Amino acid sequence: MLFRSRDSHRDYETAIDRRGIPTYVYKGLGFFDADEIQDAIALLRFLAKPASNLRAASLLRSRIVRLSDAGIAALGPGYAGALTDDTLPLSCTGLDAEDRDMLERVRAALPRWLAMVDRITPSELLDAILREVAYSYEMRGPRRLQARENLKKLRALIRKAENRGYATLARIAEFLDDLAVGDESNAVIDALDAVNLMTVHAAKGLEFPIVFVVNMNRGTGGPRAPIRVMVDGYDTPSVSIGDFESEADEDATARDREETKRLLYVAVTRARDRLYLGAVVKDGGFRPGRGSLGEVLPLRFRPLFGAGLGVGLRAADDEH
């Protein structure tokens, strides 16, 4: 399954997982978006700074605690106090029995967890707490192998930072925050019998029996900047303001369109046997956004989306 941009794979991953079909998010996608990584980081970040309401809220929402939305609303905004105060805050009286039980269990464990912060390394701390809360149960389902390997990779990243020298939990939390800004891939697993999710760029040079190119109507950018400064091939500056379209604007639009055509070619030629094109249809019509793959799709294909027929092609078809 191929995407033009890297910000939309999660919805598809979740939908496929719900149907019991394994997935593998490939190359530069998914690691810091994965639930198990977000849960582990939420735990480490809170233990590094337990007075932070924001970090406390993240821990409460994680699968380590699993407080309900109603419970989160009842505790706000004093989330840190709900976890660390000596006495249970009055806000906790609004919790249902299940939320209250979970909160009391975490409150009972926190003094022990916080005492370990300065006695063992962050990687050992993470391992000890995940074992104590039986976090492996949260990883059940089609993604269990990927989730397990992702946590192994996170431990390896933390240990690598620890080996560089003095590594407090606060420094490890900052290190992970910095890493999360980049493009970190999921841990590599055997992706046989799984749906591979990747960007078109990552798929270059690869080939698959069946390919779905989705989000064909989704554009890549927002509105044009109100003031645009560009330099042409002769180093001549060009300034455009508002709706005025200069030759440089036209050149940039033409270049973007050609790049989109190349990406569409790469996407459709990844399929060896069958190719499916998917898009959102609104009011019975296919309306590709600016910069989308659908914008450069041959016009004869567009009515097929609106008719609800779908577009599926065999590699041997003349239309491919």
C-alpha positions in Angstrom: 0.0 0.0 0.0 1.6 3.2 -1.2 1.1 6.8 0.0 2.3 10.1 -1.5 3.1 11.5 1.9 4.2 10.0 5.2 1.4 11.4 7.4 -1.5 9.2 6.6 -0.4 5.6 6.9 -1.6 5.3 10.5 -5.4 5.2 9.7 -4.8 2.4 7.2 -2.6 0.5 9.5 -5.3 0.6 12.3 -8.1 -0.4 9.9 -6.1 -3.4 8.5 -5.1 -4.5 12.0 -8.7 -4.5 13.1 -9.4 -7.1 10.5 -6.7 -9.3 11.9 -4.3 -8.8 8.9 -0.6 -8.2 9.8 1.0 -5.0 8.6 4.6 -3.8 8.2 5.3 -0.1 8.1 8.4 0.3 6.0 11.4 2.6 5.9 11.0 6.0 7.7 7.4 5.5 8.8 5.8 4.5 12.0 8.3 4.0 14.7 7.6 6.9 16.9 4.0 6.8 16.0 3.6 3.2 17.2 1.5 2.8 20.3 4.1 0.8 22.2 6.8 3.4 21.5 4.5 6.3 22.6 3.6 4.4 25.7 7.2 3.7 26.7 8.3 7.2 26.0 5.3 8.6 28.0 6.4 6.5 30.9 10.1 7.6 30.8 9.2 11.3 30.2 6.9 11.3 33.2 9.4 9.6 35.5 12.0 12.1 34.4 9.7 15.0 35.4 6.8 13.8 37.6 5.6 17.4 38.4 4.6 18.0 34.8 0.8 17.9 34.2 1.3 17.4 30.5 3.6 14.3 31.0 1.3 12.9 33.6 -1.7 13.2 31.2 0.3 11.4 28.6 1.0 8.5 31.0 -2.6 8.3 32.1 -3.8 8.1 28.5 -1.2 5.4 27.6 -2.0 1.7 27.6 0.2 1.4 30.8 -2.7 3.1 32.7 -5.6 3.2 30.2 -7.6 5.9 32.0 -10.8 6.6 30.1 -11.6 9.9 28.4 -14.2 10.7 31.1 -11.5 9.9 33.7 -9.0 12.3 32.0 -11.6 15.0 31.9 -12.5 14.5 35.6 -8.9 14.8 36.7 -7.9 17.8 34.7 -5.9 19.9 35.0 -4.1 18.5 38.0 -2.9 15.3 36.5 0.5 15.2 38.2 -1.1 15.7 41.6 -3.5 12.9 40.9 -0.5 10.6 40.5 1.9 11.8 43.1 0.0 13.6 45.9 0.1 11.8 49.3 -3.7 11.9 49.5 -6.1 11.2 46.7 -7.3 14.5 45.2 -10.9 15.5 45.4 -11.1 15.3 41.6 -10.7 11.6 41.9 -14.2 11.3 43.4 -15.6 11.8 39.9 -14.0 8.6 38.5 -15.9 5.4 37.9 -14.8 2.2 39.7 -12.6 0.9 36.9 -10.7 4.3 36.5 -10.3 4.7 40.2 -8.9 1.1 40.6 -6.4 1.7 37.8 -5.3 5.1 39.3 -4.9 3.6 42.8 -2.7 0.8 41.4 -0.5 3.3 39.6 -0.3 5.6 42.6 0.8 2.6 44.7 3.5 1.6 42.3 4.9 5.1 41.5 7.0 5.6 44.7 8.8 2.3 43.9 9.3 3.3 40.3 10.6 6.8 41.2 13.0 5.3 43.7 14.5 3.1 41.0 15.2 6.2 38.7 18.5 7.0 40.4 19.5 3.4 41.1 19.3 1.6 37.7 19.8 2.7 34.1 16.9 4.0 32.1 16.9 0.9 29.9 16.7 -1.4 33.0 14.0 0.8 34.5 11.9 0.5 31.3 12.3 -3.3 31.3 11.4 -3.6 35.0 8.3 -1.5 34.8 7.0 -3.1 31.5 7.4 -6.5 33.1 5.6 -5.4 36.3 2.6 -4.1 34.5 2.5 -7.1 32.1 2.7 -4.8 29.1 3.1 -7.8 26.8 -0.6 -8.3 27.2 -1.2 -4.9 25.5 0.8 -6.0 22.5 -1.5 -8.9 21.7 -3.0 -9.1 18.2 -1.7 -9.0 14.6 1.0 -6.4 15.5 2.5 -8.3 18.4 5.7 -9.3 16.5 6.2 -5.7 15.2 5.5 -4.2 18.6 7.9 -6.6 20.3 10.7 -5.8 17.8 10.0 -2.0 18.1 10.4 -2.2 21.9 13.7 -4.1 21.4 14.8 -1.3 19.0 13.9 1.4 21.6 15.9 -0.4 24.2 18.9 -0.5 21.8 18.6 3.2 21.1 18.5 4.0 24.8 21.5 1.7 25.6 23.4 3.3 22.8 22.9 6.7 24.4 23.8 5.2 27.8 27.1 3.9 26.5 28.1 7.4 25.4 28.6 8.4 29.0 26.6 9.8 32.0 22.9 9.4 31.0 20.3 10.5 33.5 16.7 9.7 32.8 16.1 13.4 31.9 18.8 13.3 29.3 17.4 10.1 27.8 14.0 11.7 27.6 15.5 14.7 25.8 17.4 12.3 23.5 14.2 10.5 22.5 12.4 13.8 21.9 15.1 14.8 19.5 15.0 11.4 17.7 11.2 11.6 17.4 11.5 14.7 15.1 13.3 12.6 12.4 12.3 9.7 10.2 12.8 6.5 12.2 11.8 3.2 10.7 10.0 0.4 12.5 12.2 -2.4 13.6 12.8 -4.8 10.7 10.8 -8.0 10.9 10.0 -10.7 8.4 7.2 -9.1 6.4 5.9 -12.2 4.6 2.2 -12.6 4.7 1.8 -8.9 5.8 0.6 -5.8 4.1 3.6 -3.5 3.5 2.8 0.2 4.0 5.3 2.7 2.5 5.7 6.0 0.7 6.1 6.0 -3.1 9.6 7.3 -2.6 10.5 4.3 -0.4 9.1 1.9 -2.9 11.5 2.9 -5.7 13.3 -0.2 -7.0 10.8 -2.6 -5.3 8.1 -4.7 -6.9 5.0 -6.4 -5.5 2.3 -8.7 -6.9 -0.5 -6.5 -5.8 -0.3 -2.7 -5.1 -2.8 -0.3 -3.7 -2.1 3.4 -4.3 -4.3 5.3 -1.9 -5.2 8.9 -1.1 -5.0 9.7 -4.8 -7.0 12.9 -4.2 -4.9 14.2 -1.3 -2.7 17.2 -2.0 0.7 17.9 -0.6 0.7 21.5 0.4 -1.3 24.3 1.9 -2.2 27.7 0.4 0.4 29.6 -1.5 2.6 31.8 0.6 1.5 35.5 0.5 5.0 36.6 -0.4 7.3 34.4 -2.5 10.9 35.0 -3.3 12.4 32.7 -5.9 15.6 32.7 -8.1 15.5 31.4 -11.6 18.3 29.5 -13.4 20.1 32.7 -14.2 20.2 33.8 -10.5 17.7 36.5 -11.2 15.5 37.1 -8.1 11.7 37.2 -8.5 9.2 38.4 -5.9 5.5 37.6 -6.1 2.8 39.0 -3.7 -0.7 37.6 -3.1 -2.6 36.2 -6.1 -0.1 37.7 -8.6 1.5 34.8 -10.5 4.9 35.5 -11.9 6.8 33.4 -14.4 8.8 31.9 -11.5 5.5 30.8 -10.0 4.5 29.1 -13.2 7.9 27.5 -13.5 7.6 26.1 -9.9 4.1 24.8 -10.6 5.3 23.1 -13.8 8.3 21.5 -11.9 6.0 20.3 -9.1 3.6 18.8 -11.7 6.4 17.0 -13.5 7.7 15.6 -10.2 4.2 14.4 -9.3 3.9 12.7 -12.7 7.2 10.9 -12.0 5.9 9.8 -8.6 2.7 8.5 -10.1 4.8 6.5 -12.7 6.9 5.0 -9.9 3.7 4.1 -7.9 1.8 2.4 -10.7 4.9 0.5 -12.0 5.5 -1.2 -8.6 2.6 -3.6 -9.3 3.6 -6.9 -11.0 0.1 -8.4 -11.3 -2.6 -6.0 -10.1 -2.9 -2.3 -9.3 -5.6 -0.6 -7.4 -6.1 3.1 -7.1 -8.0 4.5 -4.1 -9.4 8.0 -3.4 -12.1 9.7 -1.3 -15.2 10.6 -3.3 -17.3 13.6 -2.2 -20.8 14.2 -3.4 -20.3 11.6 -6.1 -17.3 13.2 -7.6 -13.5 12.8 -7.6 -11.8 16.1 -6.8 -8.0 15.8 -6.6 -6.2 18.3 -4.5 -3.4 20.5 -5.6 -0.2 18.5 -5.9 -2.0 15.1 -5.5 -1.3 12.0 -7.6 -4.9 12.2 -8.9 -4.3 15.6 -10.3 -1.9 14.2 -12.9 -4.0 11.0 -13.5 -5.3 10.6 -17.0 -8.7 12.2 -17.3 -10.4 9.1 -18.5 -9.9 7.4 -15.1 -11.5 10.1 -13.0 -15.2 9.2 -13.7 -14.5 5.6 -12.4 -13.9 6.9 -8.9 -17.2 8.9 -8.9 -19.1 5.9 -10.2 -18.0 3.8 -7.3 -16.5 1.2 -9.5 -13.0 1.4 -8.2 -9.9 1.2 -10.4 -8.2 -2.1 -10.6 -5.8 -3.0 -13.4 -3.9 -6.1 -14.4 -0.2 -5.5 -15.3 -0.9 -7.1 -18.6 -3.7 -4.6 -19.5 -3.0 -2.0 -22.2 -4.3 0.6 -19.8 -1.5 0.0 -17.2 
